[in-house]
Amino acid sequence: MDLKATTYAVEDAIATISLARPHRSNAWTGRMHTEYRYLLDQADRDPTARMIIVTGEGKHFCVGGDSGALEGHSKSGSYDAGTAPDMVTPGTPDIAAFSQDFAYHFALSKPVIAAINGAAAGVGLVLACYADIRFAVPGAKLTTAHGPLNLPAEYGLSWLLPRLIGGARAMELLLSSRKFLTDEAHAIGLIHRLIPAEDLLAETRAYARDLITRVSPEALRQSRRQTYLDFHRDVGASVKEANALLSDMVKQDDYKEGIKAFLGKRPAKWTGT
């Protein structure tokens, strides 16, 4: 695919997807959504990539829907996402609910870290929330943004945000659509770590490299899969699957390697098997 709104690179087993419309503060468009889905799928399928980082070029992460597109919806009296019906759906198709917009993050086999380098509003905040881990610069503005535009909470954020920060806090942010800073987001647990802008990507990559080194690929894949499935099921089903996975994973080569590395007090050499 010819990339016009994003960039993509794989280095040291880390795939980095950058939203690349800095002249428009990385405002979201149908083209960007199409490219983003395509690149997530590429990263998930790439055997040389173990982790995925999503960030923005310039001073912003993503300020939400492009104002030109928003005005177009108003003039036409209808919503047009600007995407084709044959877009790639990243990740495994096993869970039907995970095929919907942005919920496809849950179907990936590799962790996604959002490196929030600046303001994130509307769909930009949605994207950040669907990442598994969120690092951000201090003092950046965040907002759900939808209320003053007479729009609903977007892309399942009304389902996801309460699960990330609790119902009461999520309700206030969803009802008010107020602006809040990444510092507050860190205090309430939405942001995992605040990092100065000049160090954001380097520290995010260092964190990703640490996971790649210490944690087996299968443990990462199954841990995130279990967590997102458990959002939808009862504790008994969770325990039953955990026991089945335990029986399967102790037979794998990486379990033997993990034990040898632990006993030998050395880094493991993961094979993904």
VOKELO-953130 format. One record per residue (C-alpha): z, y, x; residue number from 0; residue in one letter. Coordinates in pm, 1 decimal. Example, Ala and Ser with C-alpha at 12.3 -4.5 7.8 and 13.67 -1.06 7.14 Angstrom:
BEGIN
<rec><pz>780.0</pz><py>-450.0</py><px>1230.0</px><seq>0</seq><type>A</type></rec>
<rec><pz>714.0</pz><py>-106.0</py><px>1367.0</px><seq>1</seq><type>S</type></rec>
//
This chain:
BEGIN
<rec><pz>0.0</pz><py>0.0</py><px>0.0</px><seq>0</seq><type>M</type></rec>
<rec><pz>-85.1</pz><py>350.5</py><px>116.9</px><seq>1</seq><type>D</type></rec>
<rec><pz>252.8</pz><py>524.5</py><px>137.7</px><seq>2</seq><type>L</type></rec>
<rec><pz>253.2</pz><py>886.3</py><px>22.3</px><seq>3</seq><type>K</type></rec>
<rec><pz>610.5</pz><py>941.8</py><px>-99.7</px><seq>4</seq><type>A</type></rec>
<rec><pz>810.6</pz><py>709.3</py><px>125.4</px><seq>5</seq><type>T</type></rec>
<rec><pz>823.4</pz><py>575.5</py><px>481.0</px><seq>6</seq><type>T</type></rec>
<rec><pz>917.9</pz><py>231.0</py><px>604.6</px><seq>7</seq><type>Y</type></rec>
<rec><pz>1027.1</pz><py>86.2</py><px>937.5</px><seq>8</seq><type>A</type></rec>
<rec><pz>1197.1</pz><py>-231.3</py><px>1060.3</px><seq>9</seq><type>V</type></rec>
<rec><pz>1398.4</pz><py>-219.5</py><px>1381.5</px><seq>10</seq><type>E</type></rec>
<rec><pz>1679.2</pz><py>-442.1</py><px>1510.1</px><seq>11</seq><type>D</type></rec>
<rec><pz>1665.3</pz><py>-651.9</py><px>1190.4</px><seq>12</seq><type>A</type></rec>
<rec><pz>1722.6</pz><py>-340.8</py><px>974.5</px><seq>13</seq><type>I</type></rec>
<rec><pz>1459.6</pz><py>-221.7</py><px>726.9</px><seq>14</seq><type>A</type></rec>
<rec><pz>1481.5</pz><py>153.1</py><px>660.8</px><seq>15</seq><type>T</type></rec>
<rec><pz>1320.9</pz><py>302.9</py><px>351.6</px><seq>16</seq><type>I</type></rec>
<rec><pz>1307.4</pz><py>682.0</py><px>345.7</px><seq>17</seq><type>S</type></rec>
<rec><pz>1224.7</pz><py>894.2</py><px>42.2</px><seq>18</seq><type>L</type></rec>
<rec><pz>968.6</pz><py>1127.2</py><px>195.0</px><seq>19</seq><type>A</type></rec>
<rec><pz>897.6</pz><py>1433.6</py><px>-17.2</px><seq>20</seq><type>R</type></rec>
<rec><pz>1125.5</pz><py>1676.7</py><px>170.0</px><seq>21</seq><type>P</type></rec>
<rec><pz>916.8</pz><py>1976.0</py><px>54.7</px><seq>22</seq><type>H</type></rec>
<rec><pz>1030.4</pz><py>1883.3</py><px>-299.5</px><seq>23</seq><type>R</type></rec>
<rec><pz>1384.6</pz><py>1780.2</py><px>-200.1</px><seq>24</seq><type>S</type></rec>
<rec><pz>1269.2</pz><py>1418.4</py><px>-240.2</px><seq>25</seq><type>N</type></rec>
<rec><pz>1231.8</pz><py>1464.4</py><px>-615.6</px><seq>26</seq><type>A</type></rec>
<rec><pz>1149.5</pz><py>1137.1</py><px>-789.8</px><seq>27</seq><type>W</type></rec>
<rec><pz>799.5</pz><py>1065.7</py><px>-918.5</px><seq>28</seq><type>T</type></rec>
<rec><pz>619.4</pz><py>763.8</py><px>-1056.2</px><seq>29</seq><type>G</type></rec>
<rec><pz>445.0</pz><py>728.8</py><px>-722.2</px><seq>30</seq><type>R</type></rec>
<rec><pz>776.5</pz><py>725.7</py><px>-537.2</px><seq>31</seq><type>M</type></rec>
<rec><pz>918.0</pz><py>464.8</py><px>-776.8</px><seq>32</seq><type>H</type></rec>
<rec><pz>611.1</pz><py>244.7</py><px>-729.0</px><seq>33</seq><type>T</type></rec>
<rec><pz>633.2</pz><py>268.1</py><px>-350.5</px><seq>34</seq><type>E</type></rec>
<rec><pz>1009.1</pz><py>216.3</py><px>-348.6</px><seq>35</seq><type>Y</type></rec>
<rec><pz>985.1</pz><py>-106.3</py><px>-547.8</px><seq>36</seq><type>R</type></rec>
<rec><pz>703.5</pz><py>-227.4</py><px>-324.4</px><seq>37</seq><type>Y</type></rec>
<rec><pz>900.9</pz><py>-154.4</py><px>-7.1</px><seq>38</seq><type>L</type></rec>
<rec><pz>1218.0</pz><py>-320.1</py><px>-137.8</px><seq>39</seq><type>L</type></rec>
<rec><pz>1012.2</pz><py>-630.0</py><px>-205.8</px><seq>40</seq><type>D</type></rec>
<rec><pz>859.1</pz><py>-614.3</py><px>142.4</px><seq>41</seq><type>Q</type></rec>
<rec><pz>1200.6</pz><py>-579.7</py><px>305.7</px><seq>42</seq><type>A</type></rec>
<rec><pz>1347.5</pz><py>-861.1</py><px>98.1</px><seq>43</seq><type>D</type></rec>
<rec><pz>1063.7</pz><py>-1095.8</py><px>194.4</px><seq>44</seq><type>R</type></rec>
<rec><pz>1053.0</pz><py>-998.3</py><px>562.1</px><seq>45</seq><type>D</type></rec>
<rec><pz>1220.6</pz><py>-1274.7</py><px>766.9</px><seq>46</seq><type>P</type></rec>
<rec><pz>1285.5</pz><py>-1028.2</py><px>1051.7</px><seq>47</seq><type>T</type></rec>
<rec><pz>1489.3</pz><py>-792.9</py><px>828.2</px><seq>48</seq><type>A</type></rec>
<rec><pz>1852.8</pz><py>-871.6</py><px>748.7</px><seq>49</seq><type>R</type></rec>
<rec><pz>1973.3</pz><py>-541.8</py><px>602.0</px><seq>50</seq><type>M</type></rec>
<rec><pz>1813.0</pz><py>-255.4</py><px>409.2</px><seq>51</seq><type>I</type></rec>
<rec><pz>1899.7</pz><py>114.4</py><px>448.0</px><seq>52</seq><type>I</type></rec>
<rec><pz>1777.4</pz><py>374.4</py><px>198.1</px><seq>53</seq><type>V</type></rec>
<rec><pz>1789.7</pz><py>743.5</py><px>287.0</px><seq>54</seq><type>T</type></rec>
<rec><pz>1603.9</pz><py>1070.1</py><px>235.6</px><seq>55</seq><type>G</type></rec>
<rec><pz>1398.9</pz><py>1283.7</py><px>470.5</px><seq>56</seq><type>E</type></rec>
<rec><pz>1512.9</pz><py>1640.7</py><px>528.0</px><seq>57</seq><type>G</type></rec>
<rec><pz>1827.2</pz><py>1791.9</py><px>377.7</px><seq>58</seq><type>K</type></rec>
<rec><pz>1841.6</pz><py>1603.5</py><px>46.4</px><seq>59</seq><type>H</type></rec>
<rec><pz>1870.2</pz><py>1242.7</py><px>-65.0</px><seq>60</seq><type>F</type></rec>
<rec><pz>1694.5</pz><py>1280.1</py><px>-402.7</px><seq>61</seq><type>C</type></rec>
<rec><pz>1748.6</pz><py>1566.8</py><px>-646.4</px><seq>62</seq><type>V</type></rec>
<rec><pz>1630.3</pz><py>1370.7</py><px>-948.7</px><seq>63</seq><type>G</type></rec>
<rec><pz>1308.1</pz><py>1374.6</py><px>-1145.5</px><seq>64</seq><type>G</type></rec>
<rec><pz>1040.4</pz><py>1613.7</py><px>-1025.5</px><seq>65</seq><type>D</type></rec>
<rec><pz>1053.8</pz><py>1933.1</py><px>-1231.7</px><seq>66</seq><type>S</type></rec>
<rec><pz>679.0</pz><py>1922.6</py><px>-1287.1</px><seq>67</seq><type>G</type></rec>
<rec><pz>706.6</pz><py>1580.7</py><px>-1447.9</px><seq>68</seq><type>A</type></rec>
<rec><pz>1003.3</pz><py>1691.8</py><px>-1658.6</px><seq>69</seq><type>L</type></rec>
<rec><pz>803.4</pz><py>1987.9</py><px>-1788.5</px><seq>70</seq><type>E</type></rec>
<rec><pz>515.5</pz><py>1754.2</py><px>-1864.0</px><seq>71</seq><type>G</type></rec>
<rec><pz>739.9</pz><py>1537.8</py><px>-2082.9</px><seq>72</seq><type>H</type></rec>
<rec><pz>843.8</pz><py>1848.0</py><px>-2276.9</px><seq>73</seq><type>S</type></rec>
<rec><pz>488.7</pz><py>1965.4</py><px>-2335.3</px><seq>74</seq><type>K</type></rec>
<rec><pz>359.7</pz><py>1623.1</py><px>-2441.4</px><seq>75</seq><type>S</type></rec>
<rec><pz>663.3</pz><py>1538.9</py><px>-2652.2</px><seq>76</seq><type>G</type></rec>
<rec><pz>687.4</pz><py>1193.3</py><px>-2494.5</px><seq>77</seq><type>S</type></rec>
<rec><pz>825.1</pz><py>1030.6</py><px>-2183.3</px><seq>78</seq><type>Y</type></rec>
<rec><pz>585.0</pz><py>897.6</py><px>-1922.4</px><seq>79</seq><type>D</type></rec>
<rec><pz>741.5</pz><py>730.6</py><px>-1619.4</px><seq>80</seq><type>A</type></rec>
<rec><pz>415.7</pz><py>771.9</py><px>-1428.5</px><seq>81</seq><type>G</type></rec>
<rec><pz>411.8</pz><py>407.2</py><px>-1325.2</px><seq>82</seq><type>T</type></rec>
<rec><pz>168.1</pz><py>125.0</py><px>-1388.8</px><seq>83</seq><type>A</type></rec>
<rec><pz>274.9</pz><py>-185.3</py><px>-1585.0</px><seq>84</seq><type>P</type></rec>
<rec><pz>189.8</pz><py>-415.3</py><px>-1293.1</px><seq>85</seq><type>D</type></rec>
<rec><pz>445.4</pz><py>-274.6</py><px>-1048.0</px><seq>86</seq><type>M</type></rec>
<rec><pz>615.6</pz><py>-519.7</py><px>-813.5</px><seq>87</seq><type>V</type></rec>
<rec><pz>957.5</pz><py>-638.6</py><px>-928.2</px><seq>88</seq><type>T</type></rec>
<rec><pz>1163.7</pz><py>-700.1</py><px>-612.9</px><seq>89</seq><type>P</type></rec>
<rec><pz>1387.7</pz><py>-1002.8</py><px>-565.7</px><seq>90</seq><type>G</type></rec>
<rec><pz>1420.9</pz><py>-1336.1</py><px>-736.3</px><seq>91</seq><type>T</type></rec>
<rec><pz>1306.7</pz><py>-1362.9</py><px>-1101.2</px><seq>92</seq><type>P</type></rec>
<rec><pz>1587.5</pz><py>-1607.6</py><px>-1186.7</px><seq>93</seq><type>D</type></rec>
<rec><pz>1798.3</pz><py>-1360.7</py><px>-1388.8</px><seq>94</seq><type>I</type></rec>
<rec><pz>1603.6</pz><py>-1182.0</py><px>-1663.1</px><seq>95</seq><type>A</type></rec>
<rec><pz>1846.1</pz><py>-887.6</py><px>-1678.8</px><seq>96</seq><type>A</type></rec>
<rec><pz>1782.3</pz><py>-817.7</py><px>-1309.8</px><seq>97</seq><type>F</type></rec>
<rec><pz>1412.0</pz><py>-749.8</py><px>-1369.9</px><seq>98</seq><type>S</type></rec>
<rec><pz>1474.7</pz><py>-412.6</py><px>-1535.0</px><seq>99</seq><type>Q</type></rec>
<rec><pz>1433.3</pz><py>-77.5</py><px>-1360.6</px><seq>100</seq><type>D</type></rec>
<rec><pz>1686.8</pz><py>-40.1</py><px>-1076.7</px><seq>101</seq><type>F</type></rec>
<rec><pz>1871.7</pz><py>-354.9</py><px>-1188.3</px><seq>102</seq><type>A</type></rec>
<rec><pz>1619.1</pz><py>-527.0</py><px>-962.2</px><seq>103</seq><type>Y</type></rec>
<rec><pz>1853.6</pz><py>-433.5</py><px>-676.4</px><seq>104</seq><type>H</type></rec>
<rec><pz>2084.0</pz><py>-710.0</py><px>-799.6</px><seq>105</seq><type>F</type></rec>
<rec><pz>1803.2</pz><py>-965.8</py><px>-754.8</px><seq>106</seq><type>A</type></rec>
<rec><pz>1759.0</pz><py>-892.6</py><px>-383.1</px><seq>107</seq><type>L</type></rec>
<rec><pz>1874.4</pz><py>-1140.1</py><px>-119.4</px><seq>108</seq><type>S</type></rec>
<rec><pz>1979.3</pz><py>-873.2</py><px>133.7</px><seq>109</seq><type>K</type></rec>
<rec><pz>2238.8</pz><py>-593.4</py><px>118.5</px><seq>110</seq><type>P</type></rec>
<rec><pz>2128.6</pz><py>-235.5</py><px>59.2</px><seq>111</seq><type>V</type></rec>
<rec><pz>2315.6</pz><py>57.5</py><px>214.2</px><seq>112</seq><type>I</type></rec>
<rec><pz>2249.4</pz><py>408.8</py><px>85.7</px><seq>113</seq><type>A</type></rec>
<rec><pz>2274.8</pz><py>672.0</py><px>359.4</px><seq>114</seq><type>A</type></rec>
<rec><pz>2313.2</pz><py>977.9</py><px>136.2</px><seq>115</seq><type>I</type></rec>
<rec><pz>2204.7</pz><py>1264.2</py><px>359.2</px><seq>116</seq><type>N</type></rec>
<rec><pz>2229.7</pz><py>1538.5</py><px>95.9</px><seq>117</seq><type>G</type></rec>
<rec><pz>2220.7</pz><py>1614.8</py><px>-274.0</px><seq>118</seq><type>A</type></rec>
<rec><pz>2172.2</pz><py>1325.6</py><px>-518.2</px><seq>119</seq><type>A</type></rec>
<rec><pz>2114.6</pz><py>1407.8</py><px>-884.6</px><seq>120</seq><type>A</type></rec>
<rec><pz>1996.7</pz><py>1215.5</py><px>-1187.9</px><seq>121</seq><type>G</type></rec>
<rec><pz>1783.0</pz><py>923.6</py><px>-1079.3</px><seq>122</seq><type>V</type></rec>
<rec><pz>1882.1</pz><py>1001.4</py><px>-719.7</px><seq>123</seq><type>G</type></rec>
<rec><pz>2244.9</pz><py>928.9</py><px>-805.8</px><seq>124</seq><type>L</type></rec>
<rec><pz>2133.3</pz><py>620.5</py><px>-999.9</px><seq>125</seq><type>V</type></rec>
<rec><pz>1955.5</pz><py>488.1</py><px>-692.1</px><seq>126</seq><type>L</type></rec>
<rec><pz>2261.5</pz><py>548.2</py><px>-475.9</px><seq>127</seq><type>A</type></rec>
<rec><pz>2487.8</pz><py>370.5</py><px>-724.4</px><seq>128</seq><type>C</type></rec>
<rec><pz>2265.9</pz><py>61.4</py><px>-729.8</px><seq>129</seq><type>Y</type></rec>
<rec><pz>2305.3</pz><py>26.1</py><px>-353.2</px><seq>130</seq><type>A</type></rec>
<rec><pz>2574.4</pz><py>-217.4</py><px>-240.2</px><seq>131</seq><type>D</type></rec>
<rec><pz>2739.2</pz><py>28.8</py><px>-1.2</px><seq>132</seq><type>I</type></rec>
<rec><pz>2725.1</pz><py>408.7</py><px>8.1</px><seq>133</seq><type>R</type></rec>
<rec><pz>2777.6</pz><py>631.0</py><px>312.6</px><seq>134</seq><type>F</type></rec>
<rec><pz>2730.8</pz><py>1006.8</py><px>275.4</px><seq>135</seq><type>A</type></rec>
<rec><pz>2755.0</pz><py>1341.1</py><px>447.2</px><seq>136</seq><type>V</type></rec>
<rec><pz>3051.8</pz><py>1558.0</py><px>344.1</px><seq>137</seq><type>P</type></rec>
<rec><pz>2995.5</pz><py>1844.5</py><px>102.8</px><seq>138</seq><type>G</type></rec>
<rec><pz>2676.5</pz><py>1718.6</py><px>-60.0</px><seq>139</seq><type>A</type></rec>
<rec><pz>2636.9</pz><py>1779.2</py><px>-434.2</px><seq>140</seq><type>K</type></rec>
<rec><pz>2612.9</pz><py>1490.0</py><px>-680.0</px><seq>141</seq><type>L</type></rec>
<rec><pz>2556.0</pz><py>1490.5</py><px>-1055.5</px><seq>142</seq><type>T</type></rec>
<rec><pz>2441.0</pz><py>1259.9</py><px>-1332.7</px><seq>143</seq><type>T</type></rec>
<rec><pz>2236.1</pz><py>1564.5</py><px>-1446.7</px><seq>144</seq><type>A</type></rec>
<rec><pz>2113.9</pz><py>1426.4</py><px>-1779.9</px><seq>145</seq><type>H</type></rec>
<rec><pz>2334.8</pz><py>1613.7</py><px>-2029.4</px><seq>146</seq><type>G</type></rec>
<rec><pz>2198.8</pz><py>1969.3</py><px>-1992.9</px><seq>147</seq><type>P</type></rec>
<rec><pz>1845.1</pz><py>1828.2</py><px>-2026.9</px><seq>148</seq><type>L</type></rec>
<rec><pz>1919.8</pz><py>1652.7</py><px>-2358.3</px><seq>149</seq><type>N</type></rec>
<rec><pz>1865.9</pz><py>1312.7</py><px>-2196.1</px><seq>150</seq><type>L</type></rec>
<rec><pz>2071.1</pz><py>991.8</py><px>-2208.3</px><seq>151</seq><type>P</type></rec>
<rec><pz>2251.1</pz><py>843.1</py><px>-1910.8</px><seq>152</seq><type>A</type></rec>
<rec><pz>1964.6</pz><py>694.3</py><px>-1712.3</px><seq>153</seq><type>E</type></rec>
<rec><pz>1872.4</pz><py>343.6</py><px>-1602.0</px><seq>154</seq><type>Y</type></rec>
<rec><pz>2194.3</pz><py>168.3</py><px>-1698.4</px><seq>155</seq><type>G</type></rec>
<rec><pz>2423.3</pz><py>415.0</py><px>-1521.1</px><seq>156</seq><type>L</type></rec>
<rec><pz>2653.4</pz><py>405.2</py><px>-1827.2</px><seq>157</seq><type>S</type></rec>
<rec><pz>2698.8</pz><py>33.0</py><px>-1755.8</px><seq>158</seq><type>W</type></rec>
<rec><pz>2720.5</pz><py>51.4</py><px>-1377.1</px><seq>159</seq><type>L</type></rec>
<rec><pz>2931.4</pz><py>359.9</py><px>-1306.7</px><seq>160</seq><type>L</type></rec>
<rec><pz>3241.9</pz><py>236.8</py><px>-1497.9</px><seq>161</seq><type>P</type></rec>
<rec><pz>3228.1</pz><py>-83.4</py><px>-1293.8</px><seq>162</seq><type>R</type></rec>
<rec><pz>3221.5</pz><py>114.5</py><px>-971.2</px><seq>163</seq><type>L</type></rec>
<rec><pz>3491.4</pz><py>376.0</py><px>-1034.9</px><seq>164</seq><type>I</type></rec>
<rec><pz>3661.8</pz><py>279.7</py><px>-1362.1</px><seq>165</seq><type>G</type></rec>
<rec><pz>3594.1</pz><py>373.6</py><px>-1722.1</px><seq>166</seq><type>G</type></rec>
<rec><pz>3789.5</pz><py>699.2</py><px>-1744.0</px><seq>167</seq><type>A</type></rec>
<rec><pz>3638.9</pz><py>858.7</py><px>-1433.7</px><seq>168</seq><type>R</type></rec>
<rec><pz>3290.3</pz><py>739.1</py><px>-1522.0</px><seq>169</seq><type>A</type></rec>
<rec><pz>3317.2</pz><py>871.6</py><px>-1876.7</px><seq>170</seq><type>M</type></rec>
<rec><pz>3409.3</pz><py>1219.8</py><px>-1755.2</px><seq>171</seq><type>E</type></rec>
<rec><pz>3117.0</pz><py>1233.7</py><px>-1511.4</px><seq>172</seq><type>L</type></rec>
<rec><pz>2874.7</pz><py>1099.5</py><px>-1771.5</px><seq>173</seq><type>L</type></rec>
<rec><pz>2988.3</pz><py>1332.8</py><px>-2048.7</px><seq>174</seq><type>L</type></rec>
<rec><pz>3010.5</pz><py>1646.7</py><px>-1838.7</px><seq>175</seq><type>S</type></rec>
<rec><pz>2709.2</pz><py>1600.6</py><px>-1609.4</px><seq>176</seq><type>S</type></rec>
<rec><pz>2906.1</pz><py>1833.1</py><px>-1382.1</px><seq>177</seq><type>R</type></rec>
<rec><pz>2833.5</pz><py>1877.5</py><px>-1014.6</px><seq>178</seq><type>K</type></rec>
<rec><pz>3083.1</pz><py>1716.8</py><px>-779.1</px><seq>179</seq><type>F</type></rec>
<rec><pz>3087.8</pz><py>1678.2</py><px>-404.3</px><seq>180</seq><type>L</type></rec>
<rec><pz>3064.4</pz><py>1366.5</py><px>-194.2</px><seq>181</seq><type>T</type></rec>
<rec><pz>3420.9</pz><py>1443.3</py><px>-84.0</px><seq>182</seq><type>D</type></rec>
<rec><pz>3543.1</pz><py>1386.0</py><px>-441.3</px><seq>183</seq><type>E</type></rec>
<rec><pz>3316.1</pz><py>1082.9</py><px>-470.8</px><seq>184</seq><type>A</type></rec>
<rec><pz>3482.5</pz><py>939.4</py><px>-160.4</px><seq>185</seq><type>H</type></rec>
<rec><pz>3828.8</pz><py>1005.5</py><px>-302.3</px><seq>186</seq><type>A</type></rec>
<rec><pz>3749.9</pz><py>812.3</py><px>-621.7</px><seq>187</seq><type>I</type></rec>
<rec><pz>3584.9</pz><py>522.8</py><px>-438.2</px><seq>188</seq><type>G</type></rec>
<rec><pz>3218.9</pz><py>587.6</py><px>-517.1</px><seq>189</seq><type>L</type></rec>
<rec><pz>3139.9</pz><py>673.5</py><px>-155.1</px><seq>190</seq><type>I</type></rec>
<rec><pz>3269.1</pz><py>427.0</py><px>103.9</px><seq>191</seq><type>H</type></rec>
<rec><pz>3257.3</pz><py>652.2</py><px>408.2</px><seq>192</seq><type>R</type></rec>
<rec><pz>3194.6</pz><py>1020.9</py><px>484.0</px><seq>193</seq><type>L</type></rec>
<rec><pz>2999.0</pz><py>1078.4</py><px>805.3</px><seq>194</seq><type>I</type></rec>
<rec><pz>2877.2</pz><py>1405.0</py><px>963.6</px><seq>195</seq><type>P</type></rec>
<rec><pz>2505.6</pz><py>1461.2</py><px>908.0</px><seq>196</seq><type>A</type></rec>
<rec><pz>2415.1</pz><py>1428.1</py><px>1274.0</px><seq>197</seq><type>E</type></rec>
<rec><pz>2577.7</pz><py>1083.8</py><px>1289.6</px><seq>198</seq><type>D</type></rec>
<rec><pz>2490.7</pz><py>945.3</py><px>945.3</px><seq>199</seq><type>L</type></rec>
<rec><pz>2198.4</pz><py>719.9</py><px>1030.0</px><seq>200</seq><type>L</type></rec>
<rec><pz>2341.6</pz><py>605.0</py><px>1363.3</px><seq>201</seq><type>A</type></rec>
<rec><pz>2675.5</pz><py>503.6</py><px>1207.9</px><seq>202</seq><type>E</type></rec>
<rec><pz>2504.4</pz><py>344.2</py><px>908.1</px><seq>203</seq><type>T</type></rec>
<rec><pz>2287.4</pz><py>138.8</py><px>1141.2</px><seq>204</seq><type>R</type></rec>
<rec><pz>2591.4</pz><py>43.8</py><px>1350.5</px><seq>205</seq><type>A</type></rec>
<rec><pz>2767.4</pz><py>-79.5</py><px>1036.2</px><seq>206</seq><type>Y</type></rec>
<rec><pz>2458.9</pz><py>-276.9</py><px>936.0</px><seq>207</seq><type>A</type></rec>
<rec><pz>2433.3</pz><py>-429.1</py><px>1283.2</px><seq>208</seq><type>R</type></rec>
<rec><pz>2798.5</pz><py>-533.3</py><px>1266.7</px><seq>209</seq><type>D</type></rec>
<rec><pz>2737.7</pz><py>-720.3</py><px>940.6</px><seq>210</seq><type>L</type></rec>
<rec><pz>2427.0</pz><py>-883.1</py><px>1084.6</px><seq>211</seq><type>I</type></rec>
<rec><pz>2625.7</pz><py>-1000.6</py><px>1386.4</px><seq>212</seq><type>T</type></rec>
<rec><pz>2946.3</pz><py>-1116.9</py><px>1217.1</px><seq>213</seq><type>R</type></rec>
<rec><pz>2834.6</pz><py>-1248.3</py><px>878.0</px><seq>214</seq><type>V</type></rec>
<rec><pz>2583.1</pz><py>-1524.7</py><px>818.2</px><seq>215</seq><type>S</type></rec>
<rec><pz>2267.8</pz><py>-1443.0</py><px>617.0</px><seq>216</seq><type>P</type></rec>
<rec><pz>2359.9</pz><py>-1697.6</py><px>349.7</px><seq>217</seq><type>E</type></rec>
<rec><pz>2713.4</pz><py>-1562.5</py><px>313.3</px><seq>218</seq><type>A</type></rec>
<rec><pz>2575.4</pz><py>-1211.7</py><px>261.8</px><seq>219</seq><type>L</type></rec>
<rec><pz>2319.1</pz><py>-1332.6</py><px>10.6</px><seq>220</seq><type>R</type></rec>
<rec><pz>2559.6</pz><py>-1543.7</py><px>-191.9</px><seq>221</seq><type>Q</type></rec>
<rec><pz>2845.9</pz><py>-1291.7</py><px>-184.4</px><seq>222</seq><type>S</type></rec>
<rec><pz>2637.5</pz><py>-1014.2</py><px>-339.6</px><seq>223</seq><type>R</type></rec>
<rec><pz>2472.6</pz><py>-1255.8</py><px>-583.6</px><seq>224</seq><type>R</type></rec>
<rec><pz>2811.2</pz><py>-1387.3</py><px>-697.4</px><seq>225</seq><type>Q</type></rec>
<rec><pz>2946.9</pz><py>-1036.3</py><px>-742.7</px><seq>226</seq><type>T</type></rec>
<rec><pz>2658.8</pz><py>-913.8</py><px>-957.8</px><seq>227</seq><type>Y</type></rec>
<rec><pz>2650.7</pz><py>-1231.1</py><px>-1164.1</px><seq>228</seq><type>L</type></rec>
<rec><pz>3026.7</pz><py>-1202.2</py><px>-1215.4</px><seq>229</seq><type>D</type></rec>
<rec><pz>2970.6</pz><py>-861.8</py><px>-1375.8</px><seq>230</seq><type>F</type></rec>
<rec><pz>2816.0</pz><py>-1063.2</py><px>-1661.0</px><seq>231</seq><type>H</type></rec>
<rec><pz>3024.0</pz><py>-1380.3</py><px>-1689.4</px><seq>232</seq><type>R</type></rec>
<rec><pz>3374.4</pz><py>-1520.8</py><px>-1726.3</px><seq>233</seq><type>D</type></rec>
<rec><pz>3613.9</pz><py>-1620.7</py><px>-1449.9</px><seq>234</seq><type>V</type></rec>
<rec><pz>3573.0</pz><py>-1991.5</py><px>-1517.8</px><seq>235</seq><type>G</type></rec>
<rec><pz>3199.4</pz><py>-1975.9</py><px>-1454.7</px><seq>236</seq><type>A</type></rec>
<rec><pz>3267.1</pz><py>-1778.8</py><px>-1135.9</px><seq>237</seq><type>S</type></rec>
<rec><pz>3511.5</pz><py>-2038.6</py><px>-1002.0</px><seq>238</seq><type>V</type></rec>
<rec><pz>3279.6</pz><py>-2325.5</py><px>-1093.4</px><seq>239</seq><type>K</type></rec>
<rec><pz>2986.4</pz><py>-2174.7</py><px>-905.3</px><seq>240</seq><type>E</type></rec>
<rec><pz>3205.2</pz><py>-2079.0</py><px>-608.0</px><seq>241</seq><type>A</type></rec>
<rec><pz>3315.4</pz><py>-2441.2</py><px>-574.4</px><seq>242</seq><type>N</type></rec>
<rec><pz>2956.0</pz><py>-2565.3</py><px>-593.6</px><seq>243</seq><type>A</type></rec>
<rec><pz>2845.6</pz><py>-2313.6</py><px>-329.5</px><seq>244</seq><type>L</type></rec>
<rec><pz>3133.6</pz><py>-2416.6</py><px>-105.1</px><seq>245</seq><type>L</type></rec>
<rec><pz>3019.5</pz><py>-2779.1</py><px>-115.0</px><seq>246</seq><type>S</type></rec>
<rec><pz>2662.2</pz><py>-2678.8</py><px>-33.9</px><seq>247</seq><type>D</type></rec>
<rec><pz>2727.4</pz><py>-2420.1</py><px>236.0</px><seq>248</seq><type>M</type></rec>
<rec><pz>2961.5</pz><py>-2633.0</py><px>449.8</px><seq>249</seq><type>V</type></rec>
<rec><pz>2661.8</pz><py>-2863.6</py><px>504.2</px><seq>250</seq><type>K</type></rec>
<rec><pz>2450.2</pz><py>-2587.4</py><px>653.8</px><seq>251</seq><type>Q</type></rec>
<rec><pz>2392.1</pz><py>-2533.9</py><px>1024.4</px><seq>252</seq><type>D</type></rec>
<rec><pz>2531.5</pz><py>-2180.8</py><px>1009.5</px><seq>253</seq><type>D</type></rec>
<rec><pz>2866.9</pz><py>-2315.8</py><px>890.9</px><seq>254</seq><type>Y</type></rec>
<rec><pz>2886.4</pz><py>-2538.0</py><px>1200.2</px><seq>255</seq><type>K</type></rec>
<rec><pz>2780.2</pz><py>-2245.0</py><px>1416.6</px><seq>256</seq><type>E</type></rec>
<rec><pz>3037.9</pz><py>-2018.4</py><px>1255.1</px><seq>257</seq><type>G</type></rec>
<rec><pz>3317.5</pz><py>-2264.7</py><px>1329.9</px><seq>258</seq><type>I</type></rec>
<rec><pz>3202.4</pz><py>-2308.7</py><px>1691.5</px><seq>259</seq><type>K</type></rec>
<rec><pz>3181.8</pz><py>-1933.2</py><px>1739.2</px><seq>260</seq><type>A</type></rec>
<rec><pz>3526.7</pz><py>-1882.3</py><px>1584.3</px><seq>261</seq><type>F</type></rec>
<rec><pz>3687.6</pz><py>-2147.9</py><px>1803.6</px><seq>262</seq><type>L</type></rec>
<rec><pz>3496.7</pz><py>-2030.8</py><px>2110.2</px><seq>263</seq><type>G</type></rec>
<rec><pz>3582.6</pz><py>-1665.9</py><px>2043.6</px><seq>264</seq><type>K</type></rec>
<rec><pz>3217.2</pz><py>-1564.1</py><px>2077.8</px><seq>265</seq><type>R</type></rec>
<rec><pz>2952.7</pz><py>-1403.7</py><px>1854.4</px><seq>266</seq><type>P</type></rec>
<rec><pz>2770.6</pz><py>-1650.2</py><px>1631.0</px><seq>267</seq><type>A</type></rec>
<rec><pz>2399.6</pz><py>-1719.4</py><px>1669.9</px><seq>268</seq><type>K</type></rec>
<rec><pz>2286.2</pz><py>-1729.2</py><px>1307.7</px><seq>269</seq><type>W</type></rec>
<rec><pz>1971.5</pz><py>-1920.1</py><px>1213.3</px><seq>270</seq><type>T</type></rec>
<rec><pz>1974.5</pz><py>-1863.0</py><px>838.6</px><seq>271</seq><type>G</type></rec>
<rec><pz>1999.2</pz><py>-2237.7</py><px>773.9</px><seq>272</seq><type>T</type></rec>
//
